[in-house]
Amino acid sequence: MRVHRILANVRVSDLEEAKRFYADFLGLSHVAFDLGWVARVGSPDSSAELQLVTRDAEAAEDAVVSVLADDIDAAYDEALQRGYEIVHPLTTESWGVHRFLVRAPDGNVINIVEHPN
């Protein structure tokens, strides 16, 4: 698996309030991704981005980071071969991404995702 980027998933209770804080105080602007339960904010001057998450709408647990990968099927197969706990099975979500959630040995849940071409 080749990783393209990693985004921190910041748990928030109020998405709108969080977007205002990160925009007004940190200068991050809204990036065109907002599903009502997750939104991405980023710096207009750099590649800095965060995902603000209230609660994953599809998975039983929330991920601490999202890892954007180039071959999700191979990553899923490898996670299974290594015996890692799959928290959310390989799924094409209604918003178009192909993803699965896996528990790292340290207990953190990682969202492995591939965006459609």
C-alpha positions in Angstrom: 0.0 0.0 0.0 1.3 3.4 -0.9 0.0 6.2 1.4 -0.9 9.5 -0.3 -1.6 11.5 2.8 -2.8 11.2 6.4 -5.5 13.4 7.9 -6.1 13.8 11.7 -9.7 13.2 12.6 -10.5 15.7 15.4 -13.6 14.7 17.4 -16.0 17.6 17.9 -19.5 17.8 19.4 -20.7 20.7 17.3 -19.5 20.7 13.7 -20.6 24.3 12.9 -19.0 25.7 16.0 -15.8 23.7 15.3 -15.7 25.0 11.7 -16.0 28.6 13.0 -13.2 28.1 15.6 -10.8 26.5 13.1 -11.6 29.2 10.5 -11.7 32.3 12.8 -8.9 31.4 15.2 -6.5 29.2 13.1 -7.3 30.7 9.7 -8.3 27.3 8.2 -10.9 27.6 5.6 -13.6 25.2 4.6 -12.5 22.6 2.0 -15.2 21.3 -0.2 -16.1 18.2 1.9 -18.9 18.4 4.4 -21.3 15.5 5.0 -23.0 17.1 8.1 -21.1 14.7 10.4 -17.6 15.2 9.0 -16.1 18.2 7.3 -12.6 19.0 6.2 -10.8 22.3 6.9 -7.5 23.4 5.5 -5.0 26.2 5.1 -5.3 28.2 1.9 -1.5 28.7 2.0 -0.3 25.2 2.7 -1.3 21.6 2.6 -2.4 21.6 6.3 -5.8 19.9 6.7 -7.9 18.5 9.5 -11.1 16.5 9.4 -13.7 17.5 12.0 -15.9 14.5 13.0 -18.9 14.4 15.2 -19.5 10.7 14.9 -18.9 8.3 12.0 -22.3 7.9 10.3 -21.5 4.4 9.0 -18.9 2.8 11.3 -19.4 1.5 14.9 -16.3 3.4 16.1 -14.6 6.6 15.2 -11.1 6.7 13.6 -8.3 8.9 14.9 -6.8 9.4 11.5 -7.7 8.8 7.9 -5.0 7.3 5.7 -5.5 7.9 1.9 -4.1 4.9 0.1 -3.6 3.9 -3.5 -4.7 0.2 -3.4 -7.5 -0.3 -0.8 -8.1 -3.9 -1.8 -4.5 -4.9 -1.3 -4.4 -3.0 2.0 -7.6 -4.8 3.2 -6.2 -8.2 2.2 -2.9 -7.5 4.1 -4.8 -6.3 7.2 -6.7 -9.6 7.2 -3.6 -11.7 6.6 -1.8 -10.0 9.5 -4.8 -10.7 11.7 -5.7 -7.1 12.5 -9.2 -6.4 13.8 -11.4 -5.0 11.1 -13.7 -2.5 12.8 -15.7 -1.6 9.6 -15.5 -3.9 6.6 -14.3 -2.9 3.1 -17.2 -0.8 1.8 -18.0 1.7 -0.9 -19.8 4.4 1.0 -22.7 6.4 -0.2 -20.5 9.5 -0.7 -18.2 7.6 -3.0 -15.1 6.5 -1.1 -14.0 3.0 -0.8 -12.8 2.3 2.8 -12.4 0.1 5.8 -11.5 0.8 9.5 -8.8 -1.3 11.2 -7.7 -1.3 14.8 -3.9 -0.8 15.2 -2.1 -2.9 17.9 -2.1 0.2 20.1 -5.9 0.3 20.1 -6.3 3.3 17.8 -8.9 2.9 15.0 -7.5 3.9 11.5 -9.7 4.8 8.5 -8.0 3.4 5.4 -9.6 5.1 2.4 -9.3 5.3 -1.4 -11.0 8.1 -3.3 -12.7 7.3 -6.6 -10.7 8.2 -9.7 
